[in-house]
Amino acid sequence: LDRHLARLARSADALGLTVGDVRSGVDAVLGPGIDPCGPDGAVNG
């Protein structure tokens, strides 16, 4: 995981979510295969 997803995972862990849940959520929002920190992603978008 890149540092942004790692931070999301730590936040989600506090809420009882798994990394898989977080990744599924990212895929649901951004579309599968899109790197949230890549040129098409929400972080750098």
mmCIF entry with sequence, helices, sheets and N, C-alpha, C, O atoms, coordinates in Angstrom:
data_MODEL
# 
_entry.id   MODEL 
# 
_entity.id                         1 
_entity.type                       polymer 
_entity.pdbx_number_of_molecules   1 
# 
_entity_poly.entity_id                      1 
_entity_poly.type                           'polypeptide(L)' 
_entity_poly.nstd_linkage                   no 
_entity_poly.nstd_monomer                   no 
_entity_poly.pdbx_seq_one_letter_code       LDRHLARLARSADALGLTVGDVRSGVDAVLGPGIDPCGPDGAVNG 
_entity_poly.pdbx_seq_one_letter_code_can   LDRHLARLARSADALGLTVGDVRSGVDAVLGPGIDPCGPDGAVNG 
_entity_poly.pdbx_strand_id                 A 
# 
loop_
_entity_poly_seq.entity_id 
_entity_poly_seq.num 
_entity_poly_seq.mon_id 
_entity_poly_seq.hetero 
1 1  LEU n 
1 2  ASP n 
1 3  ARG n 
1 4  HIS n 
1 5  LEU n 
1 6  ALA n 
1 7  ARG n 
1 8  LEU n 
1 9  ALA n 
1 10 ARG n 
1 11 SER n 
1 12 ALA n 
1 13 ASP n 
1 14 ALA n 
1 15 LEU n 
1 16 GLY n 
1 17 LEU n 
1 18 THR n 
1 19 VAL n 
1 20 GLY n 
1 21 ASP n 
1 22 VAL n 
1 23 ARG n 
1 24 SER n 
1 25 GLY n 
1 26 VAL n 
1 27 ASP n 
1 28 ALA n 
1 29 VAL n 
1 30 LEU n 
1 31 GLY n 
1 32 PRO n 
1 33 GLY n 
1 34 ILE n 
1 35 ASP n 
1 36 PRO n 
1 37 CYS n 
1 38 GLY n 
1 39 PRO n 
1 40 ASP n 
1 41 GLY n 
1 42 ALA n 
1 43 VAL n 
1 44 ASN n 
1 45 GLY n 
# 
_struct_asym.id          A 
_struct_asym.entity_id   1 
# 
loop_
_struct_conf.conf_type_id 
_struct_conf.id 
_struct_conf.pdbx_PDB_helix_id 
_struct_conf.beg_label_comp_id 
_struct_conf.beg_label_asym_id 
_struct_conf.beg_label_seq_id 
_struct_conf.pdbx_beg_PDB_ins_code 
_struct_conf.end_label_comp_id 
_struct_conf.end_label_asym_id 
_struct_conf.end_label_seq_id 
_struct_conf.pdbx_end_PDB_ins_code 
_struct_conf.beg_auth_comp_id 
_struct_conf.beg_auth_asym_id 
_struct_conf.beg_auth_seq_id 
_struct_conf.end_auth_comp_id 
_struct_conf.end_auth_asym_id 
_struct_conf.end_auth_seq_id 
_struct_conf.pdbx_PDB_helix_class 
_struct_conf.details 
_struct_conf.pdbx_PDB_helix_length 
HELX_P HELX_P1 AA1 ARG A 3  ? ALA A 14 ? ARG A 3  ALA A 14 1 ? 12 
HELX_P HELX_P2 AA2 VAL A 19 ? LEU A 30 ? VAL A 19 LEU A 30 1 ? 12 
# 
_struct_conf_type.id          HELX_P 
_struct_conf_type.criteria    ? 
_struct_conf_type.reference   ? 
# 
loop_
_atom_site.group_PDB 
_atom_site.id 
_atom_site.type_symbol 
_atom_site.label_atom_id 
_atom_site.label_alt_id 
_atom_site.label_comp_id 
_atom_site.label_asym_id 
_atom_site.label_entity_id 
_atom_site.label_seq_id 
_atom_site.pdbx_PDB_ins_code 
_atom_site.Cartn_x 
_atom_site.Cartn_y 
_atom_site.Cartn_z 
_atom_site.occupancy 
_atom_site.B_iso_or_equiv 
_atom_site.pdbx_formal_charge 
_atom_site.auth_seq_id 
_atom_site.auth_comp_id 
_atom_site.auth_asym_id 
_atom_site.auth_atom_id 
_atom_site.pdbx_PDB_model_num 
ATOM 1   N N  . LEU A 1 1  ? 0.843   -1.201 0.000   1.00 0.00 ? 1  LEU A N  1 
ATOM 2   C CA . LEU A 1 1  ? 0.000   0.000  0.000   1.00 0.00 ? 1  LEU A CA 1 
ATOM 3   C C  . LEU A 1 1  ? 0.875   1.247  0.000   1.00 0.00 ? 1  LEU A C  1 
ATOM 4   O O  . LEU A 1 1  ? 1.891   1.311  0.692   1.00 0.00 ? 1  LEU A O  1 
ATOM 5   N N  . ASP A 1 2  ? 0.471   2.214  -0.772  1.00 0.00 ? 2  ASP A N  1 
ATOM 6   C CA . ASP A 1 2  ? 1.188   3.490  -0.690  1.00 0.00 ? 2  ASP A CA 1 
ATOM 7   C C  . ASP A 1 2  ? 0.788   4.202  0.594   1.00 0.00 ? 2  ASP A C  1 
ATOM 8   O O  . ASP A 1 2  ? -0.129  3.771  1.293   1.00 0.00 ? 2  ASP A O  1 
ATOM 9   N N  . ARG A 1 3  ? 1.470   5.276  0.894   1.00 0.00 ? 3  ARG A N  1 
ATOM 10  C CA . ARG A 1 3  ? 1.254   5.881  2.212   1.00 0.00 ? 3  ARG A CA 1 
ATOM 11  C C  . ARG A 1 3  ? -0.155  6.433  2.380   1.00 0.00 ? 3  ARG A C  1 
ATOM 12  O O  . ARG A 1 3  ? -0.660  6.482  3.502   1.00 0.00 ? 3  ARG A O  1 
ATOM 13  N N  . HIS A 1 4  ? -0.798  6.848  1.302   1.00 0.00 ? 4  HIS A N  1 
ATOM 14  C CA . HIS A 1 4  ? -2.157  7.381  1.432   1.00 0.00 ? 4  HIS A CA 1 
ATOM 15  C C  . HIS A 1 4  ? -3.144  6.260  1.777   1.00 0.00 ? 4  HIS A C  1 
ATOM 16  O O  . HIS A 1 4  ? -3.997  6.417  2.650   1.00 0.00 ? 4  HIS A O  1 
ATOM 17  N N  . LEU A 1 5  ? -3.013  5.129  1.077   1.00 0.00 ? 5  LEU A N  1 
ATOM 18  C CA . LEU A 1 5  ? -3.891  4.008  1.403   1.00 0.00 ? 5  LEU A CA 1 
ATOM 19  C C  . LEU A 1 5  ? -3.570  3.452  2.778   1.00 0.00 ? 5  LEU A C  1 
ATOM 20  O O  . LEU A 1 5  ? -4.462  2.991  3.490   1.00 0.00 ? 5  LEU A O  1 
ATOM 21  N N  . ALA A 1 6  ? -2.291  3.494  3.156   1.00 0.00 ? 6  ALA A N  1 
ATOM 22  C CA . ALA A 1 6  ? -1.926  3.030  4.491   1.00 0.00 ? 6  ALA A CA 1 
ATOM 23  C C  . ALA A 1 6  ? -2.587  3.894  5.562   1.00 0.00 ? 6  ALA A C  1 
ATOM 24  O O  . ALA A 1 6  ? -3.058  3.386  6.580   1.00 0.00 ? 6  ALA A O  1 
ATOM 25  N N  . ARG A 1 7  ? -2.614  5.204  5.321   1.00 0.00 ? 7  ARG A N  1 
ATOM 26  C CA . ARG A 1 7  ? -3.258  6.116  6.274   1.00 0.00 ? 7  ARG A CA 1 
ATOM 27  C C  . ARG A 1 7  ? -4.770  5.838  6.326   1.00 0.00 ? 7  ARG A C  1 
ATOM 28  O O  . ARG A 1 7  ? -5.369  5.818  7.401   1.00 0.00 ? 7  ARG A O  1 
ATOM 29  N N  . LEU A 1 8  ? -5.367  5.627  5.163   1.00 0.00 ? 8  LEU A N  1 
ATOM 30  C CA . LEU A 1 8  ? -6.785  5.269  5.122   1.00 0.00 ? 8  LEU A CA 1 
ATOM 31  C C  . LEU A 1 8  ? -7.029  3.976  5.880   1.00 0.00 ? 8  LEU A C  1 
ATOM 32  O O  . LEU A 1 8  ? -8.003  3.850  6.623   1.00 0.00 ? 8  LEU A O  1 
ATOM 33  N N  . ALA A 1 9  ? -6.131  3.014  5.685   1.00 0.00 ? 9  ALA A N  1 
ATOM 34  C CA . ALA A 1 9  ? -6.296  1.715  6.335   1.00 0.00 ? 9  ALA A CA 1 
ATOM 35  C C  . ALA A 1 9  ? -6.228  1.855  7.851   1.00 0.00 ? 9  ALA A C  1 
ATOM 36  O O  . ALA A 1 9  ? -6.994  1.213  8.569   1.00 0.00 ? 9  ALA A O  1 
ATOM 37  N N  . ARG A 1 10 ? -5.311  2.694  8.341   1.00 0.00 ? 10 ARG A N  1 
ATOM 38  C CA . ARG A 1 10 ? -5.214  2.896  9.790   1.00 0.00 ? 10 ARG A CA 1 
ATOM 39  C C  . ARG A 1 10 ? -6.492  3.547  10.324  1.00 0.00 ? 10 ARG A C  1 
ATOM 40  O O  . ARG A 1 10 ? -6.995  3.162  11.379  1.00 0.00 ? 10 ARG A O  1 
ATOM 41  N N  . SER A 1 11 ? -7.010  4.528  9.595   1.00 0.00 ? 11 SER A N  1 
ATOM 42  C CA . SER A 1 11 ? -8.250  5.179  10.015  1.00 0.00 ? 11 SER A CA 1 
ATOM 43  C C  . SER A 1 11 ? -9.402  4.180  10.005  1.00 0.00 ? 11 SER A C  1 
ATOM 44  O O  . SER A 1 11 ? -10.212 4.136  10.931  1.00 0.00 ? 11 SER A O  1 
ATOM 45  N N  . ALA A 1 12 ? -9.460  3.391  8.956   1.00 0.00 ? 12 ALA A N  1 
ATOM 46  C CA . ALA A 1 12 ? -10.535 2.411  8.833   1.00 0.00 ? 12 ALA A CA 1 
ATOM 47  C C  . ALA A 1 12 ? -10.417 1.340  9.900   1.00 0.00 ? 12 ALA A C  1 
ATOM 48  O O  . ALA A 1 12 ? -11.422 0.846  10.411  1.00 0.00 ? 12 ALA A O  1 
ATOM 49  N N  . ASP A 1 13 ? -9.169  0.978  10.238  1.00 0.00 ? 13 ASP A N  1 
ATOM 50  C CA . ASP A 1 13 ? -8.967  -0.057 11.252  1.00 0.00 ? 13 ASP A CA 1 
ATOM 51  C C  . ASP A 1 13 ? -9.597  0.361  12.575  1.00 0.00 ? 13 ASP A C  1 
ATOM 52  O O  . ASP A 1 13 ? -10.135 -0.474 13.303  1.00 0.00 ? 13 ASP A O  1 
ATOM 53  N N  . ALA A 1 14 ? -9.532  1.632  12.880  1.00 0.00 ? 14 ALA A N  1 
ATOM 54  C CA . ALA A 1 14 ? -10.140 2.146  14.104  1.00 0.00 ? 14 ALA A CA 1 
ATOM 55  C C  . ALA A 1 14 ? -11.666 2.010  14.066  1.00 0.00 ? 14 ALA A C  1 
ATOM 56  O O  . ALA A 1 14 ? -12.319 1.965  15.109  1.00 0.00 ? 14 ALA A O  1 
ATOM 57  N N  . LEU A 1 15 ? -12.218 1.945  12.865  1.00 0.00 ? 15 LEU A N  1 
ATOM 58  C CA . LEU A 1 15 ? -13.661 1.794  12.696  1.00 0.00 ? 15 LEU A CA 1 
ATOM 59  C C  . LEU A 1 15 ? -14.055 0.334  12.488  1.00 0.00 ? 15 LEU A C  1 
ATOM 60  O O  . LEU A 1 15 ? -15.230 0.024  12.288  1.00 0.00 ? 15 LEU A O  1 
ATOM 61  N N  . GLY A 1 16 ? -13.066 -0.560 12.536  1.00 0.00 ? 16 GLY A N  1 
ATOM 62  C CA . GLY A 1 16 ? -13.352 -1.979 12.396  1.00 0.00 ? 16 GLY A CA 1 
ATOM 63  C C  . GLY A 1 16 ? -13.455 -2.446 10.953  1.00 0.00 ? 16 GLY A C  1 
ATOM 64  O O  . GLY A 1 16 ? -13.972 -3.532 10.688  1.00 0.00 ? 16 GLY A O  1 
ATOM 65  N N  . LEU A 1 17 ? -12.975 -1.646 10.031  1.00 0.00 ? 17 LEU A N  1 
ATOM 66  C CA . LEU A 1 17 ? -12.955 -2.050 8.629   1.00 0.00 ? 17 LEU A CA 1 
ATOM 67  C C  . LEU A 1 17 ? -11.626 -2.705 8.304   1.00 0.00 ? 17 LEU A C  1 
ATOM 68  O O  . LEU A 1 17 ? -10.628 -2.476 8.987   1.00 0.00 ? 17 LEU A O  1 
ATOM 69  N N  . THR A 1 18 ? -11.617 -3.520 7.259   1.00 0.00 ? 18 THR A N  1 
ATOM 70  C CA . THR A 1 18 ? -10.378 -4.154 6.831   1.00 0.00 ? 18 THR A CA 1 
ATOM 71  C C  . THR A 1 18 ? -9.773  -3.373 5.674   1.00 0.00 ? 18 THR A C  1 
ATOM 72  O O  . THR A 1 18 ? -10.434 -2.540 5.054   1.00 0.00 ? 18 THR A O  1 
ATOM 73  N N  . VAL A 1 19 ? -8.514  -3.653 5.398   1.00 0.00 ? 19 VAL A N  1 
ATOM 74  C CA . VAL A 1 19 ? -7.864  -3.029 4.251   1.00 0.00 ? 19 VAL A CA 1 
ATOM 75  C C  . VAL A 1 19 ? -8.626  -3.361 2.973   1.00 0.00 ? 19 VAL A C  1 
ATOM 76  O O  . VAL A 1 19 ? -8.757  -2.523 2.081   1.00 0.00 ? 19 VAL A O  1 
ATOM 77  N N  . GLY A 1 20 ? -9.120  -4.580 2.896   1.00 0.00 ? 20 GLY A N  1 
ATOM 78  C CA . GLY A 1 20 ? -9.917  -4.974 1.735   1.00 0.00 ? 20 GLY A CA 1 
ATOM 79  C C  . GLY A 1 20 ? -11.164 -4.110 1.575   1.00 0.00 ? 20 GLY A C  1 
ATOM 80  O O  . GLY A 1 20 ? -11.540 -3.754 0.458   1.00 0.00 ? 20 GLY A O  1 
ATOM 81  N N  . ASP A 1 21 ? -11.798 -3.777 2.686   1.00 0.00 ? 21 ASP A N  1 
ATOM 82  C CA . ASP A 1 21 ? -12.968 -2.900 2.640   1.00 0.00 ? 21 ASP A CA 1 
ATOM 83  C C  . ASP A 1 21 ? -12.590 -1.532 2.097   1.00 0.00 ? 21 ASP A C  1 
ATOM 84  O O  . ASP A 1 21 ? -13.306 -0.942 1.288   1.00 0.00 ? 21 ASP A O  1 
ATOM 85  N N  . VAL A 1 22 ? -11.435 -1.039 2.569   1.00 0.00 ? 22 VAL A N  1 
ATOM 86  C CA . VAL A 1 22 ? -10.973 0.274  2.128   1.00 0.00 ? 22 VAL A CA 1 
ATOM 87  C C  . VAL A 1 22 ? -10.681 0.255  0.637   1.00 0.00 ? 22 VAL A C  1 
ATOM 88  O O  . VAL A 1 22 ? -11.099 1.154  -0.093  1.00 0.00 ? 22 VAL A O  1 
ATOM 89  N N  . ARG A 1 23 ? -9.970  -0.760 0.185   1.00 0.00 ? 23 ARG A N  1 
ATOM 90  C CA . ARG A 1 23 ? -9.628  -0.855 -1.229  1.00 0.00 ? 23 ARG A CA 1 
ATOM 91  C C  . ARG A 1 23 ? -10.880 -1.001 -2.080  1.00 0.00 ? 23 ARG A C  1 
ATOM 92  O O  . ARG A 1 23 ? -10.968 -0.428 -3.166  1.00 0.00 ? 23 ARG A O  1 
ATOM 93  N N  . SER A 1 24 ? -11.843 -1.763 -1.592  1.00 0.00 ? 24 SER A N  1 
ATOM 94  C CA . SER A 1 24 ? -13.107 -1.905 -2.309  1.00 0.00 ? 24 SER A CA 1 
ATOM 95  C C  . SER A 1 24 ? -13.827 -0.561 -2.402  1.00 0.00 ? 24 SER A C  1 
ATOM 96  O O  . SER A 1 24 ? -14.423 -0.230 -3.427  1.00 0.00 ? 24 SER A O  1 
ATOM 97  N N  . GLY A 1 25 ? -13.760 0.203  -1.317  1.00 0.00 ? 25 GLY A N  1 
ATOM 98  C CA . GLY A 1 25 ? -14.373 1.524  -1.317  1.00 0.00 ? 25 GLY A CA 1 
ATOM 99  C C  . GLY A 1 25 ? -13.699 2.457  -2.300  1.00 0.00 ? 25 GLY A C  1 
ATOM 100 O O  . GLY A 1 25 ? -14.361 3.215  -3.009  1.00 0.00 ? 25 GLY A O  1 
ATOM 101 N N  . VAL A 1 26 ? -12.365 2.398  -2.340  1.00 0.00 ? 26 VAL A N  1 
ATOM 102 C CA . VAL A 1 26 ? -11.617 3.218  -3.292  1.00 0.00 ? 26 VAL A CA 1 
ATOM 103 C C  . VAL A 1 26 ? -11.993 2.828  -4.711  1.00 0.00 ? 26 VAL A C  1 
ATOM 104 O O  . VAL A 1 26 ? -12.231 3.693  -5.554  1.00 0.00 ? 26 VAL A O  1 
ATOM 105 N N  . ASP A 1 27 ? -12.049 1.512  -4.982  1.00 0.00 ? 27 ASP A N  1 
ATOM 106 C CA . ASP A 1 27 ? -12.436 1.047  -6.304  1.00 0.00 ? 27 ASP A CA 1 
ATOM 107 C C  . ASP A 1 27 ? -13.851 1.492  -6.657  1.00 0.00 ? 27 ASP A C  1 
ATOM 108 O O  . ASP A 1 27 ? -14.128 1.839  -7.805  1.00 0.00 ? 27 ASP A O  1 
ATOM 109 N N  . ALA A 1 28 ? -14.744 1.483  -5.670  1.00 0.00 ? 28 ALA A N  1 
ATOM 110 C CA . ALA A 1 28 ? -16.129 1.878  -5.920  1.00 0.00 ? 28 ALA A CA 1 
ATOM 111 C C  . ALA A 1 28 ? -16.236 3.356  -6.282  1.00 0.00 ? 28 ALA A C  1 
ATOM 112 O O  . ALA A 1 28 ? -17.053 3.756  -7.112  1.00 0.00 ? 28 ALA A O  1 
ATOM 113 N N  . VAL A 1 29 ? -15.383 4.160  -5.630  1.00 0.00 ? 29 VAL A N  1 
ATOM 114 C CA . VAL A 1 29 ? -15.444 5.606  -5.865  1.00 0.00 ? 29 VAL A CA 1 
ATOM 115 C C  . VAL A 1 29 ? -14.692 6.001  -7.129  1.00 0.00 ? 29 VAL A C  1 
ATOM 116 O O  . VAL A 1 29 ? -15.197 6.779  -7.939  1.00 0.00 ? 29 VAL A O  1 
ATOM 117 N N  . LEU A 1 30 ? -13.486 5.468  -7.298  1.00 0.00 ? 30 LEU A N  1 
ATOM 118 C CA . LEU A 1 30 ? -12.610 5.904  -8.382  1.00 0.00 ? 30 LEU A CA 1 
ATOM 119 C C  . LEU A 1 30 ? -12.638 4.985  -9.589  1.00 0.00 ? 30 LEU A C  1 
ATOM 120 O O  . LEU A 1 30 ? -12.185 5.353  -10.673 1.00 0.00 ? 30 LEU A O  1 
ATOM 121 N N  . GLY A 1 31 ? -13.178 3.778  -9.394  1.00 0.00 ? 31 GLY A N  1 
ATOM 122 C CA . GLY A 1 31 ? -13.149 2.782  -10.449 1.00 0.00 ? 31 GLY A CA 1 
ATOM 123 C C  . GLY A 1 31 ? -11.979 1.839  -10.239 1.00 0.00 ? 31 GLY A C  1 
ATOM 124 O O  . GLY A 1 31 ? -10.909 2.270  -9.807  1.00 0.00 ? 31 GLY A O  1 
ATOM 125 N N  . PRO A 1 32 ? -12.162 0.562  -10.535 1.00 0.00 ? 32 PRO A N  1 
ATOM 126 C CA . PRO A 1 32 ? -11.115 -0.417 -10.309 1.00 0.00 ? 32 PRO A CA 1 
ATOM 127 C C  . PRO A 1 32 ? -9.866  -0.108 -11.120 1.00 0.00 ? 32 PRO A C  1 
ATOM 128 O O  . PRO A 1 32 ? -9.946  0.303  -12.278 1.00 0.00 ? 32 PRO A O  1 
ATOM 129 N N  . GLY A 1 33 ? -8.726  -0.309 -10.502 1.00 0.00 ? 33 GLY A N  1 
ATOM 130 C CA . GLY A 1 33 ? -7.460  -0.152 -11.211 1.00 0.00 ? 33 GLY A CA 1 
ATOM 131 C C  . GLY A 1 33 ? -6.932  1.269  -11.256 1.00 0.00 ? 33 GLY A C  1 
ATOM 132 O O  . GLY A 1 33 ? -5.849  1.503  -11.791 1.00 0.00 ? 33 GLY A O  1 
ATOM 133 N N  . ILE A 1 34 ? -7.675  2.229  -10.703 1.00 0.00 ? 34 ILE A N  1 
ATOM 134 C CA . ILE A 1 34 ? -7.195  3.606  -10.689 1.00 0.00 ? 34 ILE A CA 1 
ATOM 135 C C  . ILE A 1 34 ? -6.413  3.833  -9.403  1.00 0.00 ? 34 ILE A C  1 
ATOM 136 O O  . ILE A 1 34 ? -6.915  3.578  -8.308  1.00 0.00 ? 34 ILE A O  1 
ATOM 137 N N  . ASP A 1 35 ? -5.192  4.309  -9.540  1.00 0.00 ? 35 ASP A N  1 
ATOM 138 C CA . ASP A 1 35 ? -4.361  4.612  -8.378  1.00 0.00 ? 35 ASP A CA 1 
ATOM 139 C C  . ASP A 1 35 ? -4.814  5.945  -7.814  1.00 0.00 ? 35 ASP A C  1 
ATOM 140 O O  . ASP A 1 35 ? -4.742  6.959  -8.509  1.00 0.00 ? 35 ASP A O  1 
ATOM 141 N N  . PRO A 1 36 ? -5.288  5.974  -6.544  1.00 0.00 ? 36 PRO A N  1 
ATOM 142 C CA . PRO A 1 36 ? -5.795  7.225  -5.990  1.00 0.00 ? 36 PRO A CA 1 
ATOM 143 C C  . PRO A 1 36 ? -4.729  8.313  -5.889  1.00 0.00 ? 36 PRO A C  1 
ATOM 144 O O  . PRO A 1 36 ? -5.050  9.494  -5.762  1.00 0.00 ? 36 PRO A O  1 
ATOM 145 N N  . CYS A 1 37 ? -3.464  7.912  -5.946  1.00 0.00 ? 37 CYS A N  1 
ATOM 146 C CA . CYS A 1 37 ? -2.380  8.888  -5.876  1.00 0.00 ? 37 CYS A CA 1 
ATOM 147 C C  . CYS A 1 37 ? -1.742  9.106  -7.243  1.00 0.00 ? 37 CYS A C  1 
ATOM 148 O O  . CYS A 1 37 ? -0.753  9.829  -7.364  1.00 0.00 ? 37 CYS A O  1 
ATOM 149 N N  . GLY A 1 38 ? -2.301  8.489  -8.257  1.00 0.00 ? 38 GLY A N  1 
ATOM 150 C CA . GLY A 1 38 ? -1.777  8.633  -9.609  1.00 0.00 ? 38 GLY A CA 1 
ATOM 151 C C  . GLY A 1 38 ? -2.343  9.861  -10.297 1.00 0.00 ? 38 GLY A C  1 
ATOM 152 O O  . GLY A 1 38 ? -3.104  10.621 -9.698  1.00 0.00 ? 38 GLY A O  1 
ATOM 153 N N  . PRO A 1 39 ? -1.975  10.054 -11.547 1.00 0.00 ? 39 PRO A N  1 
ATOM 154 C CA . PRO A 1 39 ? -2.387  11.260 -12.277 1.00 0.00 ? 39 PRO A CA 1 
ATOM 155 C C  . PRO A 1 39 ? -3.900  11.373 -12.458 1.00 0.00 ? 39 PRO A C  1 
ATOM 156 O O  . PRO A 1 39 ? -4.430  12.474 -12.608 1.00 0.00 ? 39 PRO A O  1 
ATOM 157 N N  . ASP A 1 40 ? -4.597  10.230 -12.443 1.00 0.00 ? 40 ASP A N  1 
ATOM 158 C CA . ASP A 1 40 ? -6.052  10.254 -12.602 1.00 0.00 ? 40 ASP A CA 1 
ATOM 159 C C  . ASP A 1 40 ? -6.776  10.166 -11.266 1.00 0.00 ? 40 ASP A C  1 
ATOM 160 O O  . ASP A 1 40 ? -8.006  10.141 -11.215 1.00 0.00 ? 40 ASP A O  1 
ATOM 161 N N  . GLY A 1 41 ? -6.007  10.120 -10.188 1.00 0.00 ? 41 GLY A N  1 
ATOM 162 C CA . GLY A 1 41 ? -6.611  9.858  -8.891  1.00 0.00 ? 41 GLY A CA 1 
ATOM 163 C C  . GLY A 1 41 ? -7.046  11.102 -8.149  1.00 0.00 ? 41 GLY A C  1 
ATOM 164 O O  . GLY A 1 41 ? -6.753  12.230 -8.547  1.00 0.00 ? 41 GLY A O  1 
ATOM 165 N N  . ALA A 1 42 ? -7.755  10.863 -7.059  1.00 0.00 ? 42 ALA A N  1 
ATOM 166 C CA . ALA A 1 42 ? -8.347  11.952 -6.286  1.00 0.00 ? 42 ALA A CA 1 
ATOM 167 C C  . ALA A 1 42 ? -7.296  12.780 -5.550  1.00 0.00 ? 42 ALA A C  1 
ATOM 168 O O  . ALA A 1 42 ? -7.474  13.980 -5.340  1.00 0.00 ? 42 ALA A O  1 
ATOM 169 N N  . VAL A 1 43 ? -6.191  12.122 -5.157  1.00 0.00 ? 43 VAL A N  1 
ATOM 170 C CA . VAL A 1 43 ? -5.217  12.824 -4.323  1.00 0.00 ? 43 VAL A CA 1 
ATOM 171 C C  . VAL A 1 43 ? -4.454  13.868 -5.129  1.00 0.00 ? 43 VAL A C  1 
ATOM 172 O O  . VAL A 1 43 ? -4.309  15.016 -4.709  1.00 0.00 ? 43 VAL A O  1 
ATOM 173 N N  . ASN A 1 44 ? -3.964  13.441 -6.310  1.00 0.00 ? 44 ASN A N  1 
ATOM 174 C CA . ASN A 1 44 ? -3.199  14.362 -7.146  1.00 0.00 ? 44 ASN A CA 1 
ATOM 175 C C  . ASN A 1 44 ? -4.037  14.948 -8.267  1.00 0.00 ? 44 ASN A C  1 
ATOM 176 O O  . ASN A 1 44 ? -3.629  15.899 -8.933  1.00 0.00 ? 44 ASN A O  1 
ATOM 177 N N  . GLY A 1 45 ? -5.219  14.366 -8.469  1.00 0.00 ? 45 GLY A N  1 
ATOM 178 C CA . GLY A 1 45 ? -6.093  14.627 -9.591  1.00 0.00 ? 45 GLY A CA 1 
ATOM 179 C C  . GLY A 1 45 ? -6.119  16.032 -10.071 1.00 0.00 ? 45 GLY A C  1 
ATOM 180 O O  . GLY A 1 45 ? -6.835  16.346 -11.022 1.00 0.00 ? 45 GLY A O  1 
# 
